[in-house]
Amino acid sequence: MSATAGTTRTDRLLGGVERVGNRIPEPFVLFVGLFVALAVASTAMALTSTTVRLPGADETQAVRGFFTGEGIRWFTTTLVDNFTSFPPLGTVVVILLAVGLAQRSGLMSALIRRAFSGAPRWVLPYLVAAVCMVGHVMADSVMIVIPPLAAMVFKAAGRHPVAGLLGAFAAAGAAYSTSFVVTSLDALFAGITQSVTATLPNPGTPVTPVSNWFYNIACSIVLTVVCGALTTRVLEPRLERAGVPTTQVEGSEGIGTVEDVQELAVSHQDRAGLRRAGMAFALTVLGLGTLVLVPGSPLRNDGGGFLPESPLLDSIPFVVFCLLAVPALAFGRATGSLARAADVPRVMGEAVRDMAPFIVLAFVLGQFVALFTWSRVGSWMAVSGASLLNRLDLTGFEAVIAFIVLASLLNLFITSGSSMWTIMGAVFVPLFALLGYEPAFTQAAFRVGDSATQIITPLNPYVVLVLAMLRRYEPEAGLGTLIARFLPYTLCFWIAWVLMLSLWFVLDLPFGPGQFARM
């Protein structure tokens, strides 16, 4: 950020963070360097016979080195699979194809103008944050779909679109583990926790997808307010003082072209298109609902249900794609923006073109993540961190705080919450059970560390994605730019979340139906 008159002490502090952070190499170069460093470290650990024993496992496992015969053979035979099986790649491509279709048909622009034409400007940051809290039901898709829409909302209301983009991503990412509604993550975490408690002599109250629901609702409300206030009082003023453009720079490279909505009036033609899109949306929901609810549905699990795992929960990208693409086709047909069948692959092809930088980056990112998993370095880090806390022999609430700090630090390296909870839950659920804490309480504490720091780590592929979106406005923006702007959200979210956990603990409030902190 360039120094300008009227900069505050916070501006100078975050400007320093930004300058230091922007010395981090470009994401592609960064991950090549991290891959090489991990390859060397894993080889050194393998040569020194470093082992790791996962909780519940009968045998220890050796850390595997890249520069060994086994490592070279693994890399040369799995190079393609490492790329194509990189989890965010498929989700990002599929969702952005639908988003591109909805944007280029004009549906997003018309919908934003119609929905927010009467909303006061001051309420938008809070409204966007609340939408993100509900949007967590879409899983990772929330970090792809909502930020560019929020930029359009802010632009249409005469506010800074970058504030909408980044504020929405902060709410979607740093509060990922909480929501007003029960999400697939609740079911996933509960399933992992319950599998651990089954081996305990005193398993406590059974953990279900609603075991943290009361606590999640309260945290969602608090974090919505915190996010809205930070966007209004910290992020947006800082963007204006820095002179960040409010329109996309012509010729800039980035992902997710965001249409600049200049005014909120909706034409008669667009109103007709929205009615047609609304009917298409309703029919799509009806069709999907029928497919889900019909007895013997292929989207049910073997027990006939949906939780904790089912094909339905694995079909979220498909559901989101349908809910975006079908109304977009109906809108485009009604307004003439997609008058011919050939227009559909054309606009989807334009969306793929915008995604090219991310696809290139995903190639090297996928190799790094695959090596991190295959080498077992990630497992070693998590187990070593858990062992360290265990050796410190903490027994009170300070042990819970130390646990959250550890989860926050590990989250900078292991951004998959389910993977990290599988390892940490197996250690800390029994440990805290011995101290008299319910497994659902331990799970609630983990959710704090699992979310707050993931918007400031380059290892989160969605951080790289939002950087590409940001470069539509700031071509020179780097990772340091994002870290500096997201740091206030991370710190304030973390503090607010810990205070909420402390309040629930001290007042012995229920985390969910029949769930309390102490056994």
C-alpha positions in Angstrom: 0.0 0.0 0.0 1.4 3.4 -1.0 1.8 6.0 1.8 -0.8 8.7 1.6 -1.9 11.6 3.7 -4.2 10.6 6.5 -2.8 7.1 7.0 -3.3 5.7 10.5 -1.1 3.7 12.8 -3.0 0.6 11.8 -2.3 1.4 8.1 1.4 1.7 8.8 1.4 -1.6 10.8 -0.5 -3.5 8.2 1.5 -1.8 5.4 4.6 -3.2 7.0 3.1 -6.7 7.1 2.1 -6.2 3.4 5.6 -5.2 2.4 7.2 -8.1 4.1 4.5 -10.5 2.8 4.9 -9.3 -0.7 8.5 -10.5 -0.6 7.1 -14.0 -0.7 7.6 -15.2 -4.2 4.8 -15.6 -6.7 2.5 -18.5 -5.7 3.8 -20.8 -8.5 7.5 -20.1 -7.5 6.6 -20.4 -3.8 5.1 -23.8 -4.2 8.0 -25.1 -6.3 10.3 -23.9 -3.6 8.1 -25.5 -0.9 8.0 -28.7 -2.8 11.8 -28.8 -3.1 12.2 -28.0 0.7 9.7 -30.7 1.6 11.5 -33.2 -0.7 14.8 -32.5 1.1 13.3 -32.5 4.6 11.4 -35.8 4.0 14.5 -37.4 2.7 16.6 -36.3 5.7 13.8 -37.6 8.0 13.8 -40.9 6.1 17.5 -41.3 6.3 17.4 -40.7 10.1 14.7 -43.4 10.4 12.0 -40.9 11.7 8.7 -42.7 12.4 5.2 -41.7 13.3 2.5 -43.6 15.0 -1.0 -42.5 14.3 -3.4 -42.6 17.2 -5.2 -45.9 17.3 -2.7 -47.6 14.9 -1.0 -50.8 15.9 2.3 -50.1 14.3 4.5 -47.1 13.7 5.1 -45.9 10.1 8.3 -44.6 8.7 8.5 -41.1 7.1 9.2 -41.6 3.4 11.8 -39.6 1.6 11.4 -38.1 -1.9 15.0 -38.5 -3.0 14.9 -42.3 -2.6 14.1 -45.1 -5.0 10.6 -45.4 -3.6 10.1 -41.6 -3.7 11.3 -41.2 -7.3 9.1 -44.2 -8.4 6.1 -42.7 -6.6 6.5 -39.2 -8.2 7.1 -40.4 -11.7 4.1 -42.7 -11.7 1.6 -40.4 -9.9 2.5 -37.0 -11.4 -0.8 -36.9 -13.4 -2.9 -38.3 -10.6 -1.5 -35.8 -8.1 -2.7 -33.0 -10.4 -6.1 -34.4 -11.4 -7.0 -35.6 -7.9 -6.1 -32.3 -6.3 -9.4 -31.8 -4.4 -10.1 -28.1 -5.0 -9.3 -28.4 -8.7 -12.5 -30.2 -9.7 -14.7 -28.1 -7.4 -13.2 -24.8 -8.6 -13.6 -25.7 -12.3 -17.1 -27.0 -12.1 -18.4 -24.2 -9.9 -16.7 -21.4 -11.9 -18.1 -22.9 -15.1 -21.6 -22.4 -13.6 -20.7 -19.0 -12.2 -19.3 -17.9 -15.5 -22.5 -18.9 -17.2 -24.6 -17.1 -14.7 -22.5 -13.9 -14.9 -22.2 -13.7 -18.7 -25.9 -14.4 -19.2 -26.6 -11.3 -17.1 -28.4 -13.3 -14.4 -26.1 -12.3 -11.6 -26.2 -8.6 -12.5 -30.0 -8.6 -12.7 -30.4 -10.6 -9.5 -28.1 -8.4 -7.5 -29.8 -5.3 -8.7 -33.2 -6.7 -7.9 -32.4 -8.2 -4.5 -30.4 -5.3 -3.1 -32.0 -2.3 -4.6 -33.8 -1.5 -1.3 -31.0 -2.5 1.1 -29.3 0.4 3.0 -25.6 0.8 2.1 -24.5 0.4 5.7 -26.1 -3.0 6.2 -24.4 -4.7 3.2 -21.2 -5.9 4.9 -23.3 -7.5 7.7 -25.7 -9.0 5.2 -22.9 -10.4 3.1 -21.3 -11.9 6.1 -24.6 -13.5 7.2 -25.1 -14.9 3.7 -21.7 -16.5 4.0 -22.6 -18.1 7.4 -25.6 -19.7 5.8 -23.6 -20.4 2.6 -21.3 -22.7 4.5 -23.9 -25.4 3.7 -22.3 -25.3 0.2 -19.0 -26.5 1.7 -15.9 -25.2 -0.2 -18.2 -23.7 -2.9 -19.0 -20.8 -0.6 -15.5 -19.5 -1.1 -15.9 -19.5 -4.9 -19.5 -18.3 -5.4 -20.1 -15.6 -2.8 -17.0 -13.3 -2.9 -17.4 -12.2 -6.6 -21.2 -11.7 -5.9 -20.4 -9.5 -2.9 -18.1 -7.4 -5.1 -21.0 -6.8 -7.4 -23.3 -5.9 -4.5 -20.8 -3.4 -3.1 -20.2 -1.9 -6.5 -23.9 -1.5 -7.2 -24.4 0.3 -3.9 -21.5 2.7 -4.5 -19.2 1.0 -2.1 -15.7 -0.5 -2.8 -16.1 -3.8 -4.6 -12.8 -5.1 -3.3 -14.2 -4.7 0.3 -17.1 -6.9 -0.7 -14.8 -9.4 -2.3 -12.4 -9.7 0.6 -14.9 -9.3 3.3 -17.0 -12.1 1.9 -14.0 -14.4 1.6 -13.0 -13.6 5.2 -16.5 -14.6 6.4 -16.5 -17.7 4.2 -13.0 -18.9 5.1 -12.2 -17.7 8.6 -15.6 -18.7 9.9 -15.8 -21.9 7.8 -16.5 -24.2 10.8 -19.6 -22.4 11.9 -23.0 -21.7 10.5 -26.6 -20.9 11.4 -27.7 -24.3 9.9 -26.3 -27.8 10.2 -23.9 -28.5 7.4 -22.0 -31.5 6.0 -19.0 -30.5 8.0 -21.0 -31.0 11.2 -21.8 -34.5 10.1 -18.2 -35.2 9.1 -16.7 -33.9 12.4 -19.3 -35.8 14.4 -18.6 -39.0 12.6 -14.9 -38.7 13.3 -15.4 -37.8 16.9 -17.9 -40.6 17.5 -15.5 -43.1 16.0 -12.9 -42.1 18.6 -15.3 -42.1 21.6 -16.3 -45.7 20.8 -12.9 -46.9 22.2 -13.2 -44.9 25.5 -14.2 -46.5 28.8 -16.3 -43.4 29.5 -17.4 -42.1 26.0 -19.6 -39.3 27.4 -22.7 -38.0 25.6 -22.9 -39.3 22.1 -21.8 -36.8 19.5 -24.2 -36.0 16.6 -24.3 -33.4 13.8 -26.2 -31.1 16.1 -23.9 -31.4 19.1 -22.4 -28.0 18.5 -25.4 -26.3 16.9 -26.5 -23.9 19.7 -22.9 -22.8 20.0 -22.5 -22.4 16.2 -25.6 -20.3 16.0 -24.3 -17.9 18.6 -20.8 -17.8 17.1 -22.3 -17.1 13.6 -24.2 -14.1 14.9 -21.1 -12.7 16.7 -18.8 -13.3 13.8 -21.3 -11.8 11.4 -21.2 -8.6 13.4 -17.4 -8.7 13.8 -16.9 -9.3 10.1 -19.3 -6.5 9.1 -17.7 -4.1 11.5 -14.1 -4.9 10.2 -15.2 -4.5 6.6 -16.8 -1.2 7.3 -14.3 0.3 9.8 -11.0 -1.2 8.8 -10.9 -2.8 5.4 -12.9 -0.4 3.2 -11.4 2.9 4.6 -7.9 1.4 4.2 -8.7 0.5 0.5 -9.9 4.1 -0.1 -6.9 5.7 1.6 -4.6 3.4 -0.5 -6.4 4.4 -3.7 -7.3 0.9 -4.7 -9.3 1.1 -8.0 -13.0 0.5 -7.8 -13.2 -0.8 -11.4 -11.3 -3.7 -12.9 -8.1 -2.7 -14.7 -8.3 -3.2 -18.4 -6.1 -6.0 -19.6 -5.4 -7.3 -16.1 -5.1 -11.1 -15.6 -7.1 -12.9 -13.0 -9.9 -15.3 -12.3 -13.6 -14.6 -12.1 -14.4 -11.5 -14.1 -16.9 -9.5 -11.9 -19.4 -7.4 -13.9 -19.4 -3.8 -12.7 -23.0 -3.0 -11.8 -23.3 0.8 -12.1 -26.9 1.3 -11.1 -29.7 -0.7 -9.5 -32.6 -0.2 -12.0 -33.9 -3.4 -13.5 -35.2 -3.3 -17.0 -38.5 -4.8 -18.1 -36.6 -7.4 -20.1 -34.5 -8.4 -17.1 -37.6 -8.7 -14.9 -39.1 -11.1 -17.4 -35.8 -13.0 -17.4 -35.7 -13.2 -13.6 -39.3 -14.6 -13.5 -38.2 -17.3 -16.0 -35.0 -18.0 -14.0 -37.1 -18.1 -10.8 -39.4 -20.8 -12.2 -36.3 -22.7 -13.5 -34.8 -22.5 -10.0 -38.0 -23.7 -8.4 -38.3 -26.7 -10.8 -34.6 -27.5 -10.2 -35.1 -27.5 -6.4 -38.2 -29.6 -6.9 -36.4 -32.1 -9.1 -33.4 -32.4 -6.8 -35.7 -32.6 -3.7 -37.7 -35.4 -5.3 -34.5 -37.3 -6.2 -33.3 -36.9 -2.6 -36.5 -37.7 -0.7 -37.9 -40.6 -2.8 -37.5 -43.9 -1.0 -34.5 -45.8 -2.2 -32.9 -42.7 -3.5 -29.4 -43.3 -4.9 -28.3 -40.3 -2.9 -29.0 -42.0 0.4 -26.4 -44.0 2.3 -26.7 -47.8 2.9 -28.8 -47.1 6.0 -31.3 -45.0 4.0 -30.2 -41.7 5.6 -28.0 -38.8 4.8 -25.8 -38.4 7.8 -23.0 -38.7 8.7 -22.0 -39.6 5.2 -24.0 -40.2 2.0 -23.8 -39.6 -1.8 -25.9 -36.5 -1.3 -23.1 -34.8 0.8 -20.6 -35.7 -1.8 -22.9 -34.2 -4.5 -22.7 -30.6 -3.3 -20.7 -29.3 -6.3 -23.3 -31.0 -8.6 -26.2 -29.4 -6.7 -24.6 -25.9 -6.7 -23.8 -26.3 -10.4 -27.4 -27.1 -11.2 -28.8 -24.3 -9.1 -26.6 -21.8 -10.9 -26.6 -23.1 -14.5 -30.2 -24.0 -15.0 -31.6 -20.6 -14.0 -28.8 -18.9 -16.0 -29.9 -20.8 -19.1 -33.5 -19.9 -18.6 -32.6 -16.2 -18.0 -30.3 -16.1 -21.1 -33.0 -17.6 -23.3 -35.6 -15.2 -22.1 -33.4 -12.1 -22.5 -31.6 -13.1 -25.6 -28.1 -13.1 -24.0 -27.9 -16.9 -24.7 -30.1 -16.9 -27.8 -28.3 -19.8 -29.5 -27.1 -23.1 -28.3 -23.6 -22.2 -29.4 -23.6 -19.3 -27.0 -23.5 -21.7 -24.0 -20.1 -23.4 -24.8 -18.8 -20.0 -25.9 -19.4 -18.3 -22.5 -18.3 -21.4 -20.6 -15.1 -21.4 -22.7 -14.5 -17.8 -21.6 -14.9 -18.9 -18.0 -12.3 -21.6 -18.6 -9.9 -19.0 -20.1 -10.2 -17.0 -16.9 -9.3 -20.1 -14.9 -6.1 -20.8 -16.8 -3.8 -19.2 -14.1 -5.4 -21.3 -11.3 -5.2 -24.5 -13.4 -1.5 -23.9 -13.9 -1.0 -23.2 -10.2 -3.0 -26.3 -9.3 -0.5 -28.5 -11.1 2.3 -27.6 -8.7 0.1 -27.2 -5.7 -1.3 -30.7 -6.3 2.2 -32.1 -6.3 3.1 -30.4 -3.0 0.0 -31.6 -1.2 0.4 -35.1 -2.5 4.0 -35.2 -1.3 3.0 -33.8 2.1 0.6 -36.6 2.5 2.6 -39.4 0.9 5.8 -38.6 2.9 3.8 -38.6 6.2 5.5 -35.4 7.2 2.0 -33.9 7.8 1.1 -36.7 10.1 4.4 -36.4 11.9 3.8 -32.7 12.5 0.3 -33.2 13.9 1.3 -36.1 16.2 4.4 -34.3 17.4 2.4 -31.2 18.3 -0.1 -33.2 20.2 2.6 -35.0 22.1 4.2 -31.7 23.0 1.0 -30.5 24.6 0.6 -33.8 26.4 4.0 -33.5 27.9 3.3 -30.0 29.2 0.8 -31.7 31.5 -1.8 -28.9 31.3 -5.1 -29.9 33.0 -7.3 -26.8 33.2 -9.0 -24.5 30.6 -5.5 -23.3 29.7 -5.0 -26.8 28.1 -8.0 -26.1 25.9 -6.5 -22.7 24.9 -3.1 -24.4 24.1 -5.0 -27.0 22.0 -6.7 -24.2 20.0 -3.3 -22.5 19.5 -1.8 -25.7 18.2 -4.8 -26.3 15.9 -4.4 -22.7 14.6 -0.7 -23.2 13.8 -1.2 -26.6 12.2 -4.0 -25.1 10.1 -1.4 -23.0 8.4 0.1 -26.2 7.0 -2.8 -28.7 7.0 -5.8 -26.9 5.6 -8.1 -29.9 5.4 -10.1 -29.8 8.6 -11.3 -33.4 8.4 -7.7 -34.7 7.9 -6.4 -32.6 10.9 -9.4 -33.6 13.1 -8.9 -37.3 12.3 -5.4 -37.0 13.8 -5.9 -34.5 16.5 -9.3 -35.8 17.6 -7.8 -39.3 18.1 -5.3 -37.7 20.6 -7.2 -35.0 22.3 -10.7 -36.4 22.6 -9.4 -39.2 24.9 -7.0 -36.8 26.6 -9.7 -34.2 27.5 -12.1 -37.0 28.4 -9.7 -38.0 31.1 -9.9 -34.4 32.3 -13.7 -34.6 32.4 -14.5 -32.7 29.2 -17.2 -33.9 26.8 -16.0 -35.0 23.3 -18.4 -32.4 21.7 -16.7 -29.7 23.7 -13.3 -30.7 22.4 -14.7 -30.7 18.9 -16.1 -27.2 19.4 -12.7 -26.0 20.6 -11.0 -27.5 17.5 -13.3 -25.6 15.2 -11.9 -22.3 16.4 -8.3 -23.2 15.4 -9.5 -25.0 12.3 -10.9 -21.9 10.7 -9.5 -18.6 11.8 -6.0 -18.9 10.4 -6.8 -20.5 7.0 -7.3 -17.2 5.2 -3.7 -16.1 5.9 -1.9 -19.2 4.7 -0.6 -19.6 1.0 -1.2 -23.3 1.5 -4.9 -22.7 1.3 -5.7 -23.0 -2.5 -8.7 -20.7 -2.1 -6.4 -17.9 -0.8 -4.5 -18.2 -4.1 -7.9 -18.2 -5.9 -9.1 -15.0 -4.3 -5.7 -13.4 -5.0 -6.3 -14.0 -8.7 -9.7 -12.4 -8.3 -8.2 -9.4 -6.5 -5.7 -8.9 -9.4 -8.6 -7.9 -11.6 -8.5 -4.7 -9.6 -4.9 -4.6 -8.4 -2.6 -6.3 -10.9 0.4 -5.8 -8.6 -1.2 -7.4 -5.5 0.7 -10.2 -3.9 0.3 -12.6 -1.0 1.4 -10.0 1.4 -1.4 -7.8 0.3 -3.9 -10.5 1.2 -2.2 -11.4 4.5 -2.2 -7.8 5.6 -5.9 -7.3 4.8 -7.0 -10.6 6.2 -4.9 -10.4 9.4 -7.4 -8.2 11.3 -10.2 -10.7 10.5 -8.0 -13.6 11.7 -7.1 -12.0 15.0 -10.6 -10.6 15.8 -12.3 -13.8 14.7 -9.9 -15.9 16.8 -10.4 -13.7 19.9 -14.2 -13.5 19.5 -14.4 -17.2 19.1 -12.2 -18.0 22.1 -14.2 -15.6 24.2 -17.4 -17.3 23.1 -16.0 -20.7 24.0 -14.9 -19.3 27.4 -18.3 -17.9 28.1 -20.0 -21.2 27.2 -17.5 -23.0 29.5 -17.8 -20.7 32.5 -21.6 -20.4 32.3 -22.0 -24.1 31.5 -24.2 -23.4 28.5 -25.3 -26.2 26.2 -23.3 -26.5 23.0 -26.1 -28.5 21.4 -29.1 -30.5 22.6 -28.0 -32.2 25.8 -24.3 -31.3 25.3 -22.3 -29.4 27.9 -18.5 -28.9 28.4 -18.1 -31.2 31.4 -19.1 -34.8 31.7 
